[in-house]
Amino acid sequence: MSLRAVGLITEYNPFHTGHAYHARQARELSGAEVVVAVMSGHYVQRGEPALVDKWRRAEMALRHGVDVVIELPFPLACNSAPLFARGGVEILNAFAPALDSLCFGSEQGELEPLQALARNWQERPSDKADASHLRQGKTFPQARGESVSASTIADQPNTILGVSYLRVLDDLNSTIQPFTIQRQGHGYHDAGLDGGGFASATAIRQQMMQGNSIAGLVPGVAETMLNDAQQSGMIVDEGRWFAMLAQACLTLEEQDTSYLAPPGWAERMLHAAVNARSYQELVDAIKARHLTRTRVQRILCHLLSGVDDALIDQLAQWGTPYLTLLGATTRGEAFLSQTRKMMDRPVLGNLSRVSVRLRQFYAGQPEKLALAQRLVAIEDRMTRLYTLLLPGWQGGARQWNYYQDALRIS
């Protein structure tokens, strides 16, 4: 009997009760036997390191309703909604037709308004309307939303992502059917805790940073794992992140460029780092009206990455050249066995034999091989840097991706 799967695109930073609800609803509404999540790795879309490492976050998901966790590569995970969505949907599409549905959360929980907004977005004639709204002092998402539609939903984070998912599905001519469920509790950036048991990931991170209890905000196993990570110093230290970014800014030359940064911004970042005393001060000093705070955070993160426009263009054109499996349940492993032979790219559990695997798979395709090798180098670099942000790191060699196997959860 063939297993059917439903796909999720996630960050789990950290995994909480709302995420468990999402996984349950996706399985129930789709009728699928398997839940496949594409998840950001050690850095998330907002341009910051994840609270805890990607394997811990994957295990939390696998213990609470997800069957397969595949990593969304760093260059696409730490990027705008359209590219984040393209990376996630394209990976899920690699499992089609066995994976035949995509479930995402939205503020309204209705698909038709999002489909209409996706059509309007696609038909936009120019960016002139955006500029008009920016001059009125609005943020970029607000300006984009108001230039596309008078609807109040256009600048909501989950709406922007949902519309992006729909556009990518259409662009890929995918057979995957989308559906949406209404987001429960607090909004994406809301720090409140009175959301009927569904606090946002932002609120949970703040609670942990302040040393407060997260009981009831995350499922049982996830709570234990997060508390253990905090006690053992395996939660990211923001002071270390600031020091790493400040050092990168202070060594910039005027001609240096960073992916996503406007031309000539090296001097602006250097001057900001001279006076900033914290990560928040650094971001505030660099921020400008036409750039969101999140965009500035991504610019800073990419100072460390080596990502450029050429790499992003190749990933958008060809897709992710390999899939990194972070973990699977027994049922998830059965699904992977069922689909592995039809995959158009290798699935890797770690990078220990990556050179051989990639050369074998992409024999006669030098451009795709070069893309895969470059992506491996970037992922390795960013993970090594991530280990420097963990005060309790005792893992020895910092090339974590090379020896950490994919998780097997029964």
N, C-alpha and C positions, 0 to 999 in steps of 0.2 A: 504494500500500500504506500503510495507516494504521500509525503508530508507537504502541506501548504503552509506558507509563511506570510506574516504581515511585517512590514518594515517600520521602524521608528528612526528619527534623526535626533540625536540627543547630545547633551554635555554632561549631565549628572555631576554637577559641581556644587555640592555633593548630591548623591541620590537621596531623595526624600519621599514623603508619603504621596505627594502629587504625582511623582514619577511612577510609583507602584500602581496608583490608580490608572494612570495612562496605559501602562502595560496590560493591566487586567481588562480595561475597556477595549483596547485594540484587539486582544485575543477574542473577546466575547462578540464584539460587533462584526468582526471580519470572518469569524468562524474558522480561523486558522489554528493549526496545531502548534506552530512555532512562531516565536517573536524574535525578530532580528533587529538589533539596534546598531546603528552607525554612530559612534561616539568620538568626540574630540579627544585627542591624546593629552599630552602634558601641558598644553596651552589652549585656551578657550577663545571663543569668537570675540570677546570684548578686549582681547589683546593683553591678557594677563595669564600667569601660570595658574593651573588648576590647584585647588586647595590641597588635594592629596593625589598621589600618582595614579596613572591610568589603570593599572592592574587592580588596585584597591577599589576604584570606582566601578570597574567591570565586575568584580566579584560581588559588590553590593547589588548590582543589577541582576546578576545571575542567581543570587539568593532570593530575589524578590520578584520573579515573574518573567524575566528575559531569558532567552535560550541561547542566543549567539550575540557576541559583541565584536564588531569590526571597527578598527580605528579609522577615523577621518584624518587624512594626512595633514600635518601642520600647516603647509602653505594655504590650504583651503579652509581649515578649521579656524585659523586666525585671519579672518577676512570678512568682507562685506556679506550681507545677506544673500545676494545673487550667487556669489562664488561658494559660500558655505553650503547653500542649498544645492548648487550644481554638484559639488563633491559628494554630498550625502545621497542624493537621488541617483546619481550615476553609479555609485557603488551598489545600492539596492537593486538597480536595474540589471546589474551583472548576474543576479540570482533569478531573474525572471526567465520563464514563466512560473517556476515553482514559488517564487515570491510574487504575489499578485495584487497586493494592496499596500497602501501607505497611510498611516494614521498619524495626524498631528493635532496639537492643541491650538485653539484659537479663542479669542475673547467671546465670540458669539456662538460658536459651535455650529455654524451653518455654512455649508459649502458654496451655495449659489452666489451669495454676495462676494465671496472671495474670487470665484471664477469670473464674475463680472469685472471686478477690480483688476484681475490679471489681464483681461482683454483690454481694458482701458489703458493700463500701464504699457502694454505692448504697442498701443497705437499712439503713444505720446509723440508729437511732432518735433519738440526741441526742449532744451533746458531753460528757455527764457522765463517761463513761469516760475521755475525754481528760484532763479536769481531775483525775481521780483519779491517773492516771499522772504528770501534771505535778507533783502534790504530792509524789510519790516522788522528784523530782529528775531526771526524764527530760526529754530534749529534746522539742520538739513533734512532729517526725517519729516518734520512738520511741513517744511516747504515742499518736499517731494509729494507728501500725501495730499496737500491742498492743491497742488498743481495738477494732480491726477483726478481727484474726486472731491466733492464736497462732503463725502462721508466722513464721519468722526472716527471710523475704524482705520483709516489709511495710515496713520502714524503709530499704531500700536505694534510693539515688537513682534508678537506672535502672528499678527496679520501680515506684516512685511515678510516674515519667513514663509508663512503659508502661501502667500501669493507667489513668492519665489519658487517654492516647490512645484506649484501648479504650472508655472511657466517652463520649468526645466522638463517636467514630464511631457509637456506638449512639444518642446524643442527636440526631445529624444524620440518622439513618437512611441513612447513607452506604453506597454499594455498594462502597467500597474494602475490600479484604480485608487484614487485618493478619497479619504473621508476624514472628517474632523470631529473632535469632541470639544466641548466647552471647557476652558481652563477653569479650575476650581481654586478658590482662595485668593491670595494676594497676587498682584501683578508682578511682572518679571523683575522690576527694580525695587519693589516695595519692601521696606524693612520691617513692616508690622508683623505681629505674631498672632493676631486674632482672626485668622482666616478659616476657622472651622477645622483646624488640623492640617491645613494645606499652606504652610508658610513658604515663602519663596526661598530659592537657594541663596539669594543675597542676604536675607534675614538670618538664615542658618549660619552662614559664614561669619556674619557679624557677632552672633551669639557665641560662636566658638572662639573667635578672636578676643572676646571680652571675658572668656572663661566661664560662661553661663551654661546651664544644662540645655541639651537639645532633645530631652526625652519627649516623646510624642510628636516631634517634628519630622523624625526619620524612622523608618521601620526598624524592628528590633536588632537584627544582625548588623545593619548599617550603623546604628547607634553605637554598638559595641566596637565595630571596626574604626569608626571615627574617633571615639574616645581613646582607643589604643594608639592610634596614630598621633593624637595630640600628646599623650603622655610619653611617647617614645621619641618625640621631636621630628616626626615624619609629616608635619604640616608645613607648608611653605611659609618662610619668614619674609614679611614684606620689606623689612630693613635690608635684607640681603638682595632682594630684587631691586630696590632703589639704588643700592651701591653698584650693582652690575650695570644698570642703565645709565647712571650718572657717569661711570667710567667710560662707557661707550660714547656718550655725548661729549665728554671733556677731551676726547682724543680725535674728534671730528676735524677734518680740514674743510675749508670753505668750498672746495670742489666736490666734497663727498656727497653722495646721494643715498637715500634710504627708500626702499620700496614703500609706496603709498605717500611719501612726503612730497609736498609741493616743491618746485624748484627753488633753490636758494635758502632752504630751511636749515641747513647745517649750522649756520651762525646763530640762528634763533635757538636751536637746541643746546648749543654750546653755552650761550649766555644764560639760559635757564638753569643749566646744571651748575654753573658757577655759584649761584645764590641759593638754590633749592636745598632744603634740609630734610625733605621727606619725599616719598613717591608722589603723594598728593600734590605737594607744592611744585614738583617738577612738571606734572601734567598740567596744572593750572597755569604755570608760567609759559608753557608752549601753546596752549589752546588759543584758537582764534574763532571768531564768530562763524566763519564758513566751514569749520570743521567740528564735528562732535567730539566729545571727550573720548568716546570709544575709538574714534579714528586716530586721535593722538596716541592713545595707548597702543594701538596696533603699529603705528609708525615707530614707536619706541621699541616695541618687541622685535620688529623686523630689522632694527639696527644690529641685532645679534644673529640674524638667521641666514643671510646670504640669499634670500629669495629676491627675484627680480621679475619684471614684466614678461620676459621671454619664458621663464619657467611656468608662470601662471597661464600664459597663452597655450603652451604645450599641454598642460594638464586639462585645460578647458577643451582643447581640440581632441586629444586622444583618451582622456580619462586617466584615472589612477592606474599606474602600470603594474601594481601588485596590491594584494589585500593583506593587511596585517590582522590576524586573528588574535584577539586579546583573551578570549575565553568562550567556553560553551558548556551547556549542560549535556546530559546523556542524550536527551531528545535533540538538542542542537547539533550534536556530533552526528546523529543519524541523518539529519537534514543536510549537513555539509558533505557527508559521504554520498548522498543521493545527488547532489548538485556539482560536486567537484569535477567530474568528467566533462561537463558542458561549459565550464568556466573559460572565459577568454583571457585570463591572466592568472598567474600563480597565487596561491594562498599560503602565506608564511606564518609560522608559529613564533619564530624569532629570526634573527638575522645571522645565525651562526654559519649557515651555508649559502648565504644570499648571493654571493658572487657566482657560484657554480649554477645555482638555480636560475638566476636571471640570464646568464649566458646561454644556457640550454634552451630556455623558453623563447628568448628573443634572438636566436641564431638567425642571421640574415636580415635583421631589423636594427641596424646600428643606432638610428635616432631614438627609437623607443628604449633600447638598452641604455643609452646615455642618459635619457630622462630618468629611468628607474634608478640608475647608479647615483645620479645627482640627488634624487629624493632620499635615498638611503643615507647619503652623507649629511643632508640637512636634518633628518630625523635623529641621527646619531648625535650630531652636534647639539641640538636643542635638548635632548635628553641628558647629555652630559652636563650641560649648564643647569638643567633642572635639579640635578642631584646636589649642586652647590647651594641651592636654596633651602635645603632640608637640614636643620641643625643636628638632627639625630642620625644622619646618614652613616651607615656602617657597612655598606654593601661592597666595599673593596673597589674593584674596577668600576669606573663610571660609565662604561659602555653597556648599560643596563639592557638595552634592546637585544644584545647579542647572546645573553645567557638566560634571560627570563622567558620561560616557556609559556605558551598559552595555557590558561587555567582550565582545569577539567572539574566540573562541579556535578556531582551525582544527584 
